[in-house]
Amino acid sequence: MSISDFEQQARVADGQTTAHTLCESLEKTVLSENALKNLEVKPQKKFLGPIFEGTLGEMYGPRGIGKTWLRDAIAHCLTRGLKLGPFTSGCPAGVLIVDGEMSISSLKERLSLSQNLPVALKPLDFISNELLYQGGYPVINLSDPLWREAFIELIKITGDKWNVIIFDNLSSLLPSVKENDQEAWGPTNGLFLQLRWMGKAVVFIHHAGKNGDQRGTSGREDQLDFVLKLTLPPGHDPQDGCRFNATLTKSRSLTGDEAAPFTFEIGKHPAGGLTWTVSNLKESRKEIIIALLGNGIAQRSICELLGVDKAYVSRVKMNSIRQKILMDKGNDFTPVGFLKYGGIDIENYIS
């Protein structure tokens, strides 16, 4: 009978684990209320937004939406101590990206995101399945206990080099596991918990299903500190390139403005290479509503097109009338409003 990861960790030196030895370990680690009050606990370091020392997180979205672009932007911000939209920065963090499917050439090309950024303060390193294969080594399969043990050993060897480990993505790193099987998720969840107990922040990337939620068992979210969901904006045109909305659907550490949804977009940098822009999702949605109103689109139609409630559209309309952006009836621009919002392309929303 195979021994689970947790059972292996619990074994005594002679390789024998009994109920008695487990009971002894429980007795030695019982904390009284006073002991817990007086226990010195090292404060968690904040790295970026919801990513703290020892946190577990997930980022998921549809195939092709641009998950790895956001992954790389987050990694560059982490290693440089930069903010990302509403996510404020803390301590710079070393990052290890475990990439299961992207080609080496694509990984190299995407480094152009950092071309115009400040110098990194901490290392950003990659482990690539393609490079392992080309070197004649086995490719990563986290359903194999040997691979899970290998990662634990690697982190022990490298010590404090990496603070954040990003696994991208579950489908490629767990090729033989049924996504709907919560029990099959247990060993990988055990690996991530062990990394957390070693002080590492772990983020894994996953695909969304046809319904927009993460594929497979919802039990993956049970242990997580945050979940970041990526969705295409209403009226998205593939010709617009990488542009999507990001929303924290679960967060144990962030509230207020820092937990606000945002829009992420990749574009060309004036000095060459690529860059990203982040805008407040509520503000960009507000601008689209004003543009639709100014072009005579009815409130009810706007609610259906954008998936927003009638009360919110009504507030935007009344505020725009008061600010002399829309005419008194709210279905046409004032000259000032046309200059500011008349150039917004609404064809993708009404076609």
C-alpha positions in Angstrom: 0.0 0.0 0.0 1.4 3.4 -1.0 2.2 6.0 1.7 0.8 9.5 1.3 3.0 12.6 1.4 1.8 13.5 4.9 2.4 10.0 6.2 5.9 10.1 4.8 6.5 13.4 6.6 5.2 11.9 9.8 7.4 8.8 9.8 9.9 8.4 12.6 13.6 7.8 11.9 13.4 4.1 11.8 10.7 4.2 9.2 7.9 3.0 11.5 4.8 5.1 12.2 2.3 3.9 14.8 -0.7 5.5 16.5 1.4 5.9 19.6 4.1 8.0 17.8 1.4 10.1 16.1 -0.3 10.6 19.5 3.0 11.8 21.0 3.4 14.3 18.2 -0.1 15.7 18.9 0.6 15.9 22.6 3.9 17.9 22.0 2.2 20.4 19.8 -1.0 21.2 21.8 -1.2 24.9 22.4 -3.1 26.4 25.4 -4.9 29.7 25.0 -2.2 31.5 26.9 0.6 29.8 25.0 -1.0 30.9 21.7 -1.4 34.5 23.0 2.3 34.6 23.9 3.6 32.7 20.9 6.0 34.8 18.8 4.7 34.7 15.2 6.7 36.3 12.4 4.5 38.8 10.6 3.7 37.8 7.0 5.6 39.9 4.4 3.5 41.5 1.8 4.7 41.1 -1.8 2.0 42.3 -4.1 -1.8 42.7 -3.7 -3.1 39.5 -2.3 0.3 37.7 -2.5 1.8 37.5 0.9 4.4 35.2 2.4 2.9 31.7 2.7 -0.3 32.4 0.8 -2.0 30.1 -1.7 -3.8 31.6 -4.8 -5.3 30.7 -8.1 -5.7 32.6 -11.3 -8.0 31.2 -14.0 -9.7 32.2 -17.2 -10.7 31.0 -20.6 -8.1 29.5 -23.0 -6.3 32.2 -25.0 -7.4 35.1 -22.9 -3.9 36.0 -21.9 -3.3 34.4 -18.5 0.5 34.1 -19.0 0.7 37.8 -19.9 -0.7 38.7 -16.6 1.4 36.0 -14.9 4.6 37.7 -16.4 3.5 41.2 -15.5 2.9 40.0 -11.9 6.3 38.4 -11.8 8.1 41.5 -13.1 6.2 43.6 -10.5 7.1 41.2 -7.7 10.9 41.1 -8.5 11.0 44.9 -8.8 8.7 46.0 -6.0 6.2 47.7 -8.4 2.5 48.0 -8.0 0.1 46.5 -10.5 -3.2 48.5 -10.9 -5.0 48.4 -7.6 -2.5 45.9 -6.1 0.0 47.8 -4.0 3.6 46.5 -3.6 5.4 45.5 -0.4 8.8 43.7 -0.3 10.4 42.7 -3.6 10.2 38.9 -4.1 12.2 36.3 -5.9 9.9 34.4 -8.3 10.1 30.9 -9.8 7.7 30.2 -12.8 7.1 26.5 -13.5 5.9 26.5 -17.1 4.2 23.3 -18.3 3.4 24.1 -21.9 4.8 27.4 -23.4 7.7 27.2 -25.8 11.1 28.5 -24.9 11.0 30.9 -27.8 7.7 32.4 -26.5 9.1 32.7 -23.0 12.0 34.6 -24.4 9.9 36.9 -26.6 7.7 37.8 -23.6 10.7 39.1 -21.7 10.2 42.3 -23.8 7.6 43.2 -21.1 10.6 44.0 -18.8 12.5 46.0 -21.5 11.6 49.4 -20.1 11.2 48.5 -16.4 13.6 49.3 -13.6 16.3 46.7 -12.8 15.0 43.7 -11.0 15.9 43.6 -7.3 15.2 39.8 -6.9 15.6 36.9 -9.3 13.0 35.7 -11.8 13.7 32.1 -12.9 11.9 29.6 -15.1 11.6 25.8 -15.2 10.3 24.7 -18.6 8.8 21.4 -19.6 10.1 22.0 -23.1 13.6 22.5 -21.9 13.4 19.4 -19.7 12.3 17.3 -22.7 14.9 18.8 -25.0 17.6 17.9 -22.4 16.4 14.3 -22.3 14.9 14.6 -18.9 11.4 13.5 -17.8 8.8 16.3 -18.0 7.0 17.4 -14.9 4.0 15.5 -13.7 2.8 16.6 -10.2 0.6 13.5 -9.9 3.8 11.5 -9.5 5.0 11.6 -5.8 8.6 11.6 -7.0 8.1 15.0 -8.7 6.4 16.4 -5.6 9.3 15.2 -3.5 11.7 16.7 -6.0 10.1 20.2 -5.7 10.2 20.1 -1.9 13.9 19.1 -2.1 14.6 21.9 -4.7 13.1 24.5 -2.4 15.1 23.2 0.6 18.3 23.4 -1.5 17.6 26.9 -2.8 16.5 28.3 0.6 15.4 32.0 0.3 16.1 32.4 -3.4 12.4 32.3 -4.4 9.6 33.7 -2.3 6.8 33.1 -4.8 6.3 30.0 -7.0 3.9 30.1 -9.9 2.7 26.8 -11.5 1.4 27.4 -15.0 -0.9 25.5 -15.6 -2.7 22.6 -13.9 -3.7 20.9 -17.1 -0.1 20.6 -18.4 1.5 19.8 -15.0 -1.2 17.3 -14.0 -1.8 15.5 -17.3 -3.1 12.2 -15.8 -5.5 13.6 -13.2 -9.2 13.9 -13.7 -10.1 17.5 -13.0 -13.5 16.7 -11.4 -11.9 14.2 -9.0 -11.5 16.1 -5.6 -9.7 13.1 -4.1 -7.2 13.1 -6.9 -6.4 16.8 -6.2 -5.4 15.9 -2.6 -1.7 15.0 -3.2 -1.1 18.2 -5.3 -2.9 20.2 -2.6 -0.6 18.6 -0.1 2.5 19.8 -2.1 1.2 23.3 -2.2 0.5 23.3 1.6 4.0 22.0 2.3 5.4 24.9 0.2 3.2 27.3 2.2 4.5 25.9 5.5 8.0 26.5 4.2 7.1 30.1 3.8 6.5 30.2 0.1 3.6 31.9 -1.7 2.2 29.6 -4.3 0.0 30.7 -7.2 -1.3 28.2 -9.7 -3.0 28.9 -13.1 -5.9 27.0 -14.5 -8.4 27.1 -17.3 -12.1 28.2 -17.1 -14.8 25.9 -18.3 -17.6 26.8 -20.7 -19.7 28.3 -17.9 -16.8 30.7 -17.0 -15.9 29.1 -13.7 -12.8 27.1 -13.1 -12.7 23.7 -14.7 -13.1 20.7 -12.4 -13.6 20.3 -8.7 -14.5 23.4 -6.7 -12.7 21.8 -3.8 -9.5 23.4 -5.1 -10.6 26.7 -3.6 -11.1 25.4 -0.1 -7.5 26.1 1.0 -6.9 29.2 -1.1 -6.3 32.7 0.2 -7.3 34.3 -3.0 -8.8 33.5 -6.4 -8.4 35.9 -9.4 -10.9 35.3 -12.2 -10.2 36.6 -15.7 -13.0 37.4 -18.2 -13.3 39.0 -21.6 -15.0 42.4 -21.5 -18.4 42.8 -23.2 -18.1 43.3 -26.9 -14.5 42.1 -27.0 -13.1 41.8 -30.5 -10.1 39.4 -30.9 -8.5 42.0 -33.1 -8.1 44.2 -30.0 -5.4 41.7 -28.7 -4.9 40.8 -25.1 -7.4 42.7 -23.0 -9.5 41.3 -20.2 -11.1 42.0 -16.8 -9.7 40.6 -13.6 -11.8 40.1 -10.5 -10.9 38.8 -7.1 -13.7 36.3 -6.3 -12.0 35.3 -3.0 -9.6 37.3 -0.9 -8.7 36.8 2.8 -6.3 39.7 2.9 -7.6 42.5 0.7 -10.5 44.8 1.1 -11.5 48.2 -0.3 -9.9 49.8 -3.3 -7.1 47.2 -3.5 -9.6 44.5 -4.0 -11.4 46.3 -6.8 -11.7 44.7 -10.2 -9.5 46.0 -13.0 -8.9 45.8 -16.8 -5.6 44.5 -18.0 -4.2 45.2 -21.5 -1.0 44.5 -23.4 0.3 47.0 -25.9 3.4 48.4 -27.5 5.7 50.6 -25.5 6.7 53.9 -27.2 10.4 53.1 -26.6 10.1 49.7 -28.1 9.0 46.3 -26.7 5.7 45.7 -24.9 4.1 47.0 -21.8 0.8 46.6 -19.9 -1.8 49.0 -18.8 -4.3 48.6 -16.0 -7.5 50.6 -15.7 -10.2 50.7 -13.1 -13.0 48.4 -14.3 -15.8 50.5 -12.8 -14.5 53.6 -14.5 -14.0 52.0 -17.9 -17.5 50.5 -17.7 -18.9 53.9 -16.7 -17.3 55.5 -19.8 -18.9 52.8 -22.1 -22.3 53.5 -20.5 -22.0 57.2 -21.1 -20.9 56.6 -24.7 -23.9 54.3 -25.3 -26.3 56.8 -23.7 -24.9 59.6 -25.8 -25.5 57.6 -28.9 -29.1 57.1 -28.0 -29.0 53.5 -26.7 -31.9 52.9 -24.3 -31.1 52.2 -20.6 -32.7 48.7 -20.7 -30.6 47.7 -23.7 -27.5 48.9 -22.0 -28.3 46.7 -19.0 -28.6 43.7 -21.2 -25.5 44.5 -23.3 -23.2 45.1 -20.3 -24.7 42.9 -17.7 -25.2 45.8 -15.2 -28.2 46.7 -13.1 -30.7 49.4 -14.1 -30.0 51.5 -11.0 -26.3 51.8 -11.8 -27.1 52.9 -15.4 -29.6 55.4 -14.1 -27.1 56.9 -11.7 -24.5 57.3 -14.5 -27.1 59.0 -16.7 -28.2 61.5 -14.0 -24.6 62.3 -13.0 -23.7 62.8 -16.7 -26.7 65.2 -17.1 -25.7 67.2 -14.0 -22.1 67.4 -15.3 -23.3 68.7 -18.7 -21.9 65.6 -20.5 -25.4 64.5 -21.7 -28.3 66.7 -22.8 -31.3 67.0 -20.4 -33.1 63.9 -21.7 -29.9 61.9 -21.4 -30.0 60.4 -24.9 -27.5 62.7 -26.6 -24.1 64.3 -26.0 -23.5 67.9 -25.1 -20.7 69.5 -27.1 -18.3 68.9 -24.2 -19.6 65.3 -23.7 -19.1 64.6 -27.4 -15.5 65.8 -27.3 -14.8 63.5 -24.3 -16.8 60.4 -25.0 -17.9 60.6 -28.7 -14.8 58.9 -29.9 -15.5 55.7 -27.9 -16.2 52.8 -30.3 -19.5 51.3 -29.4 -19.9 49.1 -32.5 -18.6 46.0 -30.6 -21.4 46.4 -28.0 -24.4 46.9 -30.3 -23.5 44.7 -33.3 
